[in-house]
Amino acid sequence: MLHSRPTLRDCAALVLGVAGVALLLGGNGFAFSADKLTGIALALACAILFALGNVLNRKPLPMPPLAVVAWQVGIGCLVMLLLGILFEHPNYAAITPFGLGCFAYMTLMPMGICYLTWFETLRRLPPTSASTGMLLVPVIGVVSAAIILGEPLGLREIGAMALTLGGVTLALQRA
């Protein structure tokens, strides 16, 4: 497989996309406390491990894609559940049927179907194109939060989405 060097268009697309995400996430300023720095370090570690997993998983595993995703989501959810119980001290009496429904939805949709389509996308597109599409995740989250939760959708959010969508569009254009 031939790898080409990033073009000016690729760099501009990346800058636009990252600027959009930074504008979206930096709405309350960029003051860094110890808690925020820990969160940023964990998010960076997550991104690095996610990228490594994508590179290593580029070649299909010798099992059906649905089984691969089920194992990955199952193991991931188990680890999150154990860490949540260990560090968060949950109030089990506060768990409602609606909360359990939300947990089931989060397990099946974003962590199941979305990962299944992500891994299939990674097999069909170059990693740079597939990864650029990941910049759409915050855009989808903002729009979903506005529609479902009534979160505000102001000029900052619209500007951030325009920058992000511009970067993704630019990156996915053919030369």
TORKOL-4160 file (C-alpha; in steps of 0.2 Angstrom, whole numbers, padded with zeros to 4 digits, m for minus):
175
<pt num="1" X="0000" Y="0000" Z="0000"/>
<pt num="2" X="0007" Y="0017" Z="m0005"/>
<pt num="3" X="0007" Y="0031" Z="0008"/>
<pt num="4" X="0006" Y="0049" Z="0002"/>
<pt num="5" X="0012" Y="0064" Z="0011"/>
<pt num="6" X="m0001" Y="0075" Z="0018"/>
<pt num="7" X="m0006" Y="0089" Z="0006"/>
<pt num="8" X="m0010" Y="0108" Z="0010"/>
<pt num="9" X="m0028" Y="0103" Z="0009"/>
<pt num="10" X="m0026" Y="0089" Z="0022"/>
<pt num="11" X="m0017" Y="0101" Z="0034"/>
<pt num="12" X="m0031" Y="0114" Z="0031"/>
<pt num="13" X="m0044" Y="0101" Z="0034"/>
<pt num="14" X="m0036" Y="0096" Z="0050"/>
<pt num="15" X="m0034" Y="0113" Z="0056"/>
<pt num="16" X="m0052" Y="0118" Z="0052"/>
<pt num="17" X="m0059" Y="0102" Z="0061"/>
<pt num="18" X="m0048" Y="0104" Z="0076"/>
<pt num="19" X="m0053" Y="0122" Z="0078"/>
<pt num="20" X="m0071" Y="0118" Z="0077"/>
<pt num="21" X="m0069" Y="0105" Z="0091"/>
<pt num="22" X="m0059" Y="0117" Z="0101"/>
<pt num="23" X="m0072" Y="0130" Z="0099"/>
<pt num="24" X="m0085" Y="0118" Z="0104"/>
<pt num="25" X="m0076" Y="0111" Z="0119"/>
<pt num="26" X="m0068" Y="0127" Z="0125"/>
<pt num="27" X="m0084" Y="0137" Z="0127"/>
<pt num="28" X="m0081" Y="0140" Z="0146"/>
<pt num="29" X="m0063" Y="0144" Z="0144"/>
<pt num="30" X="m0047" Y="0135" Z="0144"/>
<pt num="31" X="m0043" Y="0136" Z="0163"/>
<pt num="32" X="m0033" Y="0120" Z="0168"/>
<pt num="33" X="m0035" Y="0113" Z="0185"/>
<pt num="34" X="m0027" Y="0097" Z="0191"/>
<pt num="35" X="m0044" Y="0088" Z="0188"/>
<pt num="36" X="m0045" Y="0095" Z="0170"/>
<pt num="37" X="m0026" Y="0090" Z="0167"/>
<pt num="38" X="m0030" Y="0073" Z="0173"/>
<pt num="39" X="m0045" Y="0072" Z="0161"/>
<pt num="40" X="m0035" Y="0079" Z="0147"/>
<pt num="41" X="m0021" Y="0066" Z="0150"/>
<pt num="42" X="m0034" Y="0052" Z="0150"/>
<pt num="43" X="m0042" Y="0058" Z="0135"/>
<pt num="44" X="m0025" Y="0059" Z="0126"/>
<pt num="45" X="m0021" Y="0042" Z="0131"/>
<pt num="46" X="m0038" Y="0036" Z="0125"/>
<pt num="47" X="m0035" Y="0044" Z="0108"/>
<pt num="48" X="m0018" Y="0036" Z="0107"/>
<pt num="49" X="m0025" Y="0019" Z="0112"/>
<pt num="50" X="m0040" Y="0021" Z="0100"/>
<pt num="51" X="m0028" Y="0025" Z="0086"/>
<pt num="52" X="m0017" Y="0010" Z="0090"/>
<pt num="53" X="m0032" Y="m0001" Z="0090"/>
<pt num="54" X="m0037" Y="0005" Z="0073"/>
<pt num="55" X="m0020" Y="0002" Z="0066"/>
<pt num="56" X="m0019" Y="m0015" Z="0073"/>
<pt num="57" X="m0037" Y="m0020" Z="0069"/>
<pt num="58" X="m0036" Y="m0014" Z="0050"/>
<pt num="59" X="m0034" Y="m0032" Z="0045"/>
<pt num="60" X="m0050" Y="m0042" Z="0049"/>
<pt num="61" X="m0049" Y="m0054" Z="0064"/>
<pt num="62" X="m0054" Y="m0072" Z="0060"/>
<pt num="63" X="m0071" Y="m0070" Z="0067"/>
<pt num="64" X="m0087" Y="m0062" Z="0062"/>
<pt num="65" X="m0087" Y="m0043" Z="0064"/>
<pt num="66" X="m0102" Y="m0043" Z="0075"/>
<pt num="67" X="m0093" Y="m0055" Z="0087"/>
<pt num="68" X="m0078" Y="m0044" Z="0087"/>
<pt num="69" X="m0088" Y="m0029" Z="0092"/>
<pt num="70" X="m0098" Y="m0039" Z="0105"/>
<pt num="71" X="m0082" Y="m0044" Z="0113"/>
<pt num="72" X="m0074" Y="m0027" Z="0113"/>
<pt num="73" X="m0090" Y="m0018" Z="0119"/>
<pt num="74" X="m0093" Y="m0032" Z="0132"/>
<pt num="75" X="m0075" Y="m0031" Z="0139"/>
<pt num="76" X="m0075" Y="m0012" Z="0138"/>
<pt num="77" X="m0092" Y="m0010" Z="0147"/>
<pt num="78" X="m0086" Y="m0023" Z="0161"/>
<pt num="79" X="m0070" Y="m0012" Z="0164"/>
<pt num="80" X="m0080" Y="0004" Z="0165"/>
<pt num="81" X="m0093" Y="m0004" Z="0176"/>
<pt num="82" X="m0080" Y="m0010" Z="0188"/>
<pt num="83" X="m0070" Y="0006" Z="0188"/>
<pt num="84" X="m0087" Y="0016" Z="0191"/>
<pt num="85" X="m0091" Y="0005" Z="0206"/>
<pt num="86" X="m0074" Y="0007" Z="0213"/>
<pt num="87" X="m0072" Y="0025" Z="0211"/>
<pt num="88" X="m0089" Y="0033" Z="0210"/>
<pt num="89" X="m0098" Y="0026" Z="0224"/>
<pt num="90" X="m0115" Y="0024" Z="0215"/>
<pt num="91" X="m0132" Y="0025" Z="0224"/>
<pt num="92" X="m0140" Y="0009" Z="0218"/>
<pt num="93" X="m0157" Y="0015" Z="0225"/>
<pt num="94" X="m0157" Y="0029" Z="0212"/>
<pt num="95" X="m0157" Y="0018" Z="0197"/>
<pt num="96" X="m0173" Y="0019" Z="0188"/>
<pt num="97" X="m0180" Y="0009" Z="0174"/>
<pt num="98" X="m0177" Y="0024" Z="0163"/>
<pt num="99" X="m0159" Y="0024" Z="0168"/>
<pt num="100" X="m0157" Y="0006" Z="0164"/>
<pt num="101" X="m0165" Y="0009" Z="0147"/>
<pt num="102" X="m0152" Y="0023" Z="0144"/>
<pt num="103" X="m0138" Y="0011" Z="0149"/>
<pt num="104" X="m0145" Y="m0002" Z="0137"/>
<pt num="105" X="m0147" Y="0011" Z="0123"/>
<pt num="106" X="m0129" Y="0017" Z="0126"/>
<pt num="107" X="m0122" Y="m0001" Z="0125"/>
<pt num="108" X="m0132" Y="m0006" Z="0109"/>
<pt num="109" X="m0131" Y="0010" Z="0099"/>
<pt num="110" X="m0115" Y="0021" Z="0101"/>
<pt num="111" X="m0105" Y="0006" Z="0108"/>
<pt num="112" X="m0112" Y="m0007" Z="0097"/>
<pt num="113" X="m0119" Y="m0002" Z="0080"/>
<pt num="114" X="m0108" Y="0013" Z="0079"/>
<pt num="115" X="m0092" Y="0003" Z="0082"/>
<pt num="116" X="m0098" Y="m0010" Z="0070"/>
<pt num="117" X="m0100" Y="0003" Z="0056"/>
<pt num="118" X="m0083" Y="0011" Z="0062"/>
<pt num="119" X="m0073" Y="m0004" Z="0060"/>
<pt num="120" X="m0081" Y="m0008" Z="0043"/>
<pt num="121" X="m0077" Y="0010" Z="0037"/>
<pt num="122" X="m0059" Y="0008" Z="0043"/>
<pt num="123" X="m0058" Y="m0008" Z="0031"/>
<pt num="124" X="m0065" Y="0002" Z="0016"/>
<pt num="125" X="m0057" Y="0019" Z="0018"/>
<pt num="126" X="m0040" Y="0025" Z="0020"/>
<pt num="127" X="m0036" Y="0028" Z="0039"/>
<pt num="128" X="m0035" Y="0047" Z="0036"/>
<pt num="129" X="m0052" Y="0048" Z="0028"/>
<pt num="130" X="m0060" Y="0037" Z="0041"/>
<pt num="131" X="m0052" Y="0046" Z="0055"/>
<pt num="132" X="m0057" Y="0063" Z="0049"/>
<pt num="133" X="m0075" Y="0057" Z="0050"/>
<pt num="134" X="m0073" Y="0055" Z="0069"/>
<pt num="135" X="m0073" Y="0074" Z="0070"/>
<pt num="136" X="m0091" Y="0073" Z="0066"/>
<pt num="137" X="m0094" Y="0064" Z="0083"/>
<pt num="138" X="m0095" Y="0081" Z="0093"/>
<pt num="139" X="m0106" Y="0088" Z="0080"/>
<pt num="140" X="m0119" Y="0074" Z="0081"/>
<pt num="141" X="m0118" Y="0075" Z="0100"/>
<pt num="142" X="m0122" Y="0094" Z="0100"/>
<pt num="143" X="m0136" Y="0092" Z="0088"/>
<pt num="144" X="m0143" Y="0077" Z="0098"/>
<pt num="145" X="m0141" Y="0086" Z="0114"/>
<pt num="146" X="m0151" Y="0101" Z="0107"/>
<pt num="147" X="m0165" Y="0090" Z="0100"/>
<pt num="148" X="m0166" Y="0078" Z="0114"/>
<pt num="149" X="m0161" Y="0087" Z="0130"/>
<pt num="150" X="m0165" Y="0105" Z="0125"/>
<pt num="151" X="m0147" Y="0110" Z="0126"/>
<pt num="152" X="m0143" Y="0128" Z="0120"/>
<pt num="153" X="m0138" Y="0129" Z="0101"/>
<pt num="154" X="m0130" Y="0146" Z="0100"/>
<pt num="155" X="m0118" Y="0155" Z="0088"/>
<pt num="156" X="m0103" Y="0147" Z="0096"/>
<pt num="157" X="m0110" Y="0129" Z="0093"/>
<pt num="158" X="m0116" Y="0133" Z="0076"/>
<pt num="159" X="m0099" Y="0141" Z="0072"/>
<pt num="160" X="m0090" Y="0126" Z="0079"/>
<pt num="161" X="m0100" Y="0114" Z="0069"/>
<pt num="162" X="m0097" Y="0125" Z="0053"/>
<pt num="163" X="m0078" Y="0124" Z="0056"/>
<pt num="164" X="m0079" Y="0105" Z="0059"/>
<pt num="165" X="m0090" Y="0101" Z="0044"/>
<pt num="166" X="m0079" Y="0112" Z="0033"/>
<pt num="167" X="m0064" Y="0102" Z="0038"/>
<pt num="168" X="m0072" Y="0085" Z="0036"/>
<pt num="169" X="m0079" Y="0091" Z="0019"/>
<pt num="170" X="m0062" Y="0097" Z="0013"/>
<pt num="171" X="m0053" Y="0081" Z="0019"/>
<pt num="172" X="m0065" Y="0070" Z="0010"/>
<pt num="173" X="m0064" Y="0079" Z="m0007"/>
<pt num="174" X="m0054" Y="0070" Z="m0020"/>
<pt num="175" X="m0039" Y="0078" Z="m0028"/>
